[in-house]
Amino acid sequence: MNILAIDSTTDRLVVCAEIDGRYVEKVSGDELKRHNALIIAYVDEVLAMLGAKLKDIDVFAAVSGPGSFMGIRVGVSTVKAFALALNKPVVAVDALSLVGYGKEGDFIAAIDARNDNYYAAMFAGDYKNVVWEKSVTKTEMLSYNVSVTYQTLPSKGTDIIAIAKERAEKKLFEVNLSPVYLRKSQAERMKDGD
């Protein structure tokens, strides 16, 4: 199964692909938060390194959030456009499941949402068994008395591909891939006086 995946939910853009068992990734460096300007060039570069074309992809994947509001939209929109143009399936990779990938036991996966807020999910047993997923303060998150795994940057492309492949093999395709937001954007919060 040939997969192309994009994670644009963080400051670091990750574009990765596995084609015919070969893996390549491209991760942004000093060009932080320029995902919209870099994403197509990164896709082209990754495919060129694999000697492939976009039409060779069987499944497209996007890390759908939570994370950067603008970043999520860039990645999700790009993946949706590719899939629609080529009539190929799409899978969503949850950013918090990605943080917890490979962990076992009861734990919380957390992404810093700034100002003492975190996007967090509590898992029971492994990264597939979500108990809850929400926006919390650090105090609230630590009150659950389980280990906390924090997001590291950049995301591991191999983990994105592994989760995407698991979802595709189970045919957990998205009919309408959408961003996952766990709270209002800063602009919305300011407008509402929050």
C-alpha positions in Angstrom: 0.0 0.0 0.0 1.5 3.3 -1.1 0.7 6.1 1.4 1.5 9.9 1.4 0.9 11.6 4.8 1.1 15.2 5.9 1.4 16.7 9.4 1.0 20.4 9.4 -0.5 20.7 12.9 2.7 21.9 14.6 5.5 24.5 13.9 7.3 21.8 11.8 5.8 20.6 8.6 6.2 16.9 8.0 5.5 15.3 4.5 6.3 11.6 4.3 5.5 8.7 2.0 6.0 5.0 1.9 5.9 3.6 -1.7 6.7 0.0 -2.5 8.2 -0.5 1.0 10.5 2.5 0.7 10.1 5.4 3.1 11.1 9.1 2.6 10.3 12.2 4.6 10.8 15.9 4.4 10.7 18.1 7.6 10.8 21.9 7.7 13.6 23.4 9.6 14.1 27.2 9.9 11.0 27.9 7.7 8.7 27.6 10.7 5.0 28.2 10.2 5.3 28.6 6.4 3.4 25.4 5.7 1.2 26.9 3.0 4.2 28.0 1.0 6.2 24.8 1.5 3.7 21.9 1.4 3.4 21.4 -2.4 7.2 21.7 -2.9 7.7 19.1 -0.1 5.2 16.7 -1.6 7.0 17.0 -5.0 10.4 16.5 -3.4 9.3 13.4 -1.4 7.7 11.8 -4.5 10.8 12.6 -6.6 13.1 11.0 -4.0 10.9 7.9 -4.4 10.7 8.1 -8.1 7.0 8.3 -7.9 4.1 10.4 -9.0 1.0 11.5 -7.1 -1.1 9.1 -9.0 1.0 6.2 -7.5 -0.5 6.9 -4.1 -3.1 4.5 -2.9 -4.1 6.3 0.3 -3.6 9.9 1.5 -3.4 10.7 5.2 -3.5 13.9 7.2 -2.9 14.6 10.8 -6.2 16.3 11.4 -5.6 17.9 14.8 -5.7 19.1 17.4 -2.9 21.7 16.9 -2.3 24.9 15.1 -5.6 26.2 13.7 -4.1 27.4 10.4 -1.7 24.5 10.1 -4.5 22.0 10.4 -6.5 23.6 7.6 -3.4 23.7 5.3 -2.7 20.0 5.6 -6.3 18.8 5.6 -7.2 20.9 2.6 -4.2 19.7 0.6 -4.9 16.0 1.4 -8.6 16.5 0.5 -7.7 18.1 -2.8 -5.3 15.3 -3.8 -7.7 12.6 -2.8 -10.6 14.3 -4.7 -8.6 14.9 -7.8 -7.4 11.3 -7.9 -10.5 9.6 -6.4 -8.4 8.0 -3.7 -9.3 7.3 -0.1 -8.2 9.4 2.9 -7.4 8.5 6.5 -7.2 10.9 9.4 -4.5 10.5 12.0 -5.3 12.1 15.4 -2.4 14.2 16.7 -2.9 13.0 20.3 -2.8 9.3 19.2 0.4 10.2 17.3 1.9 11.6 20.5 0.9 8.4 22.4 1.9 6.0 19.6 3.7 2.9 20.9 3.0 3.7 24.6 1.2 1.1 26.8 -0.8 1.4 30.0 -2.9 4.3 31.2 -1.5 7.6 30.2 -2.3 11.1 28.9 -0.9 12.4 25.6 -0.5 16.2 25.6 0.2 19.0 23.2 1.1 22.4 24.5 -1.7 24.9 23.4 0.1 27.8 25.2 -0.9 29.9 28.2 -1.0 26.9 30.6 -3.4 25.1 28.3 -3.0 21.7 26.7 -4.8 19.6 24.1 -4.9 16.3 25.9 -6.3 12.8 25.6 -6.4 10.1 28.2 -5.7 6.5 26.9 -6.4 3.2 28.6 -4.1 0.4 27.6 -2.6 1.9 24.4 -2.9 4.8 21.9 -6.0 3.2 20.3 -8.3 3.4 23.4 -9.2 7.0 24.0 -11.0 7.6 27.3 -11.4 11.4 26.7 -9.9 14.1 24.5 -10.3 17.8 25.4 -8.6 21.1 26.2 -7.3 21.3 29.8 -5.1 23.3 32.0 -1.8 21.7 33.2 -3.3 21.4 36.8 -6.3 19.6 35.6 -4.3 17.3 33.4 -1.9 16.3 36.2 -4.9 15.7 38.6 -5.6 12.4 36.8 -2.4 10.9 38.4 -1.3 9.0 35.3 1.9 9.5 33.3 1.9 12.3 30.8 3.6 12.0 27.4 4.3 15.4 25.8 4.5 16.0 22.1 8.0 16.3 20.7 8.8 18.1 17.4 8.9 17.2 14.7 6.4 14.4 14.6 7.9 11.1 13.6 6.9 10.4 10.0 7.3 6.7 10.4 4.7 6.8 13.2 2.3 8.8 11.0 2.6 6.2 8.3 2.2 3.3 10.7 -1.1 4.7 12.1 -2.3 5.7 8.6 -1.6 2.2 7.4 -3.4 0.6 10.3 -6.5 2.7 9.7 -6.4 2.1 5.9 -6.1 -1.7 6.4 -9.2 -1.5 8.6 -10.8 0.6 5.9 -11.4 3.5 8.3 -11.6 6.0 5.5 -12.9 9.5 6.0 -15.9 10.4 3.9 -15.4 14.1 4.7 -12.0 14.7 6.3 -12.3 17.6 8.7 -10.0 19.4 11.2 -10.2 18.5 14.8 -10.4 21.5 17.2 -10.7 21.1 20.9 -11.2 24.7 21.6 -12.0 28.0 19.9 -9.3 29.8 18.0 -7.6 32.8 19.6 -9.6 35.2 17.4 -12.9 33.5 18.4 -12.0 33.7 22.1 -11.1 37.3 21.8 -14.3 38.1 20.0 -16.3 36.2 22.7 -14.4 37.9 25.5 -13.0 34.6 26.8 
